[in-house]
Amino acid sequence: MSDEALALQQQLLQEATCNEKRRKELEAIAADQQNTRYQEKLAERKRRSLQRQNREQREAEEHADAGKLLEEMKAACKENKGQNAYTFSNGDTYDGEWKDGMIHGKGVYKRAATGAVYEGEWVEGKRTGEGKYSDPLTNLTYTGSWLDNFRHGEGELTDASGTYVGTFQQGH
């Protein structure tokens, strides 16, 4: 074999070795990028799950409080009819319509502990009908139908993860 052929063969071998090294480097970079995307998606899922858990916990607390406040409302407002404002023992306020000592009709309920506000229709002390709920702690807003204190029916829910427009059943 001539010197030129040997030199060419060595050059091709070096280029092949260099190309193989570069291919492996690119594969490693691609694997790192894929792993980073996976970690980002996993972190986003965890964040959304935590937001959902926090929202569900607050809603459960609100439902538990609702029963206590309903009893307080019945006891303190037996004669309340028409439209009046009332401040509950926990600092929550309601300003709106009443019937037979119960929140009934249209009104605004503000939670002192969280700053959450519901403005809409009530039936016998429960959010039922059309209304808007907003929670400044989570930047959650819901506008739509309610039934027995749950989002139920057509509505629009907006939180940090985006907006959902559609049908809800018992809060979900």
C-alpha positions in Angstrom: 0.0 0.0 0.0 1.3 3.4 -0.9 2.1 6.1 1.7 -0.8 8.2 0.4 -3.2 5.3 0.8 -2.0 4.7 4.4 -2.3 8.3 5.2 -5.8 8.4 3.8 -6.8 5.2 5.7 -5.4 6.8 9.0 -7.3 10.0 8.3 -10.6 8.1 7.7 -10.0 6.1 10.8 -9.4 9.3 12.8 -12.5 10.9 11.4 -14.6 7.7 12.1 -13.3 7.7 15.7 -14.0 11.5 16.0 -17.5 11.0 14.6 -18.2 8.2 17.0 -17.1 10.4 20.0 -19.3 13.2 18.7 -22.2 10.8 18.3 -21.8 9.6 21.9 -21.6 13.2 23.1 -24.8 14.1 21.2 -26.5 11.1 22.6 -25.5 12.1 26.2 -26.7 15.6 25.6 -30.0 14.3 24.2 -30.4 12.0 27.2 -29.7 14.9 29.6 -32.3 17.1 27.9 -34.8 14.3 28.0 -34.1 13.7 31.7 -34.5 17.5 32.3 -37.8 17.5 30.5 -39.0 14.5 32.5 -37.9 16.2 35.8 -39.7 19.4 34.8 -42.9 17.5 34.0 -42.7 15.5 37.3 -42.2 18.7 39.2 -45.2 20.3 37.5 -47.4 17.3 38.3 -46.3 17.4 41.9 -47.1 21.2 42.0 -50.5 20.6 40.5 -51.2 17.7 42.8 -50.3 19.8 45.8 -52.5 22.7 44.6 -55.4 20.3 44.2 -54.8 18.7 47.6 -54.7 22.2 49.2 -57.8 23.3 47.4 -59.7 20.1 48.4 -58.5 20.5 52.0 -59.8 24.1 52.2 -63.1 23.1 50.6 -63.4 20.3 53.1 -62.8 22.7 55.9 -65.3 25.1 54.5 -67.9 22.3 54.3 -67.2 21.4 58.0 -67.4 25.0 59.0 -70.7 25.4 57.1 -72.5 22.9 59.4 -71.3 24.8 62.5 -72.1 28.2 61.1 -75.5 26.9 60.0 -76.3 26.0 63.6 -75.0 29.4 64.8 -77.0 31.1 62.1 -80.2 29.3 63.1 -79.7 30.1 66.8 -78.7 33.8 66.3 -81.0 34.7 63.5 -84.4 33.0 64.2 -86.2 36.2 63.5 -84.0 37.6 60.8 -86.0 38.1 57.6 -85.5 40.2 54.5 -81.9 41.5 53.9 -79.4 42.1 56.6 -75.7 41.8 57.3 -74.4 39.3 59.9 -70.9 38.6 61.3 -70.3 35.1 62.6 -68.2 34.2 65.7 -65.3 33.2 63.5 -65.3 36.6 61.7 -67.0 35.5 58.5 -69.6 37.9 57.2 -72.7 37.6 55.1 -74.6 40.4 53.6 -77.8 39.4 51.7 -81.2 37.9 51.8 -82.6 35.7 54.6 -85.6 33.6 55.0 -86.8 32.1 58.3 -83.5 32.9 59.9 -81.5 31.2 57.1 -79.3 32.6 54.3 -81.6 32.3 51.4 -81.7 34.2 48.2 -78.9 36.3 46.9 -76.0 37.4 49.0 -72.2 37.8 49.6 -70.3 35.6 52.0 -66.7 36.5 53.0 -64.4 34.1 54.9 -62.3 36.0 57.4 -59.5 33.4 57.6 -58.8 33.1 53.9 -60.4 36.2 52.2 -62.4 33.9 50.0 -65.7 35.3 48.7 -68.8 33.7 47.4 -71.4 36.0 45.7 -74.5 34.3 44.4 -77.6 32.4 45.2 -78.3 30.5 48.4 -81.0 27.9 49.4 -81.5 27.3 53.1 -77.9 28.2 54.1 -76.2 26.4 51.2 -74.6 27.7 48.0 -77.2 26.5 45.4 -77.9 28.1 42.1 -75.6 30.5 40.2 -72.6 32.1 41.9 -69.0 33.2 41.8 -66.4 32.0 44.3 -62.9 33.5 44.5 -60.0 32.6 46.8 -57.1 35.2 46.8 -54.7 32.7 48.5 -54.8 30.3 45.6 -55.9 32.7 42.8 -58.8 30.2 42.3 -62.0 31.5 40.8 -65.1 29.6 39.9 -68.2 31.0 38.2 -71.1 28.8 37.5 -73.7 26.5 39.0 -73.7 25.2 42.6 -75.6 22.5 44.5 -75.5 22.0 48.3 -72.2 24.0 48.6 -70.5 22.0 45.7 -69.6 23.2 42.2 -72.2 21.3 40.3 -73.3 21.8 36.7 -71.8 24.1 34.1 -69.1 26.4 35.2 -65.6 27.9 34.7 -62.8 27.2 37.1 -59.5 29.1 36.8 -56.4 28.5 39.0 -52.6 28.5 38.6 -52.7 25.5 36.3 -55.1 27.1 33.8 -58.8 27.3 33.1 -61.4 24.5 32.8 -64.8 25.2 31.3 -67.3 22.4 31.5 -69.5 20.3 33.7 -68.8 19.7 37.4 -70.3 17.1 39.7 -70.2 17.5 43.4 -67.1 19.8 43.3 -65.1 17.9 40.7 
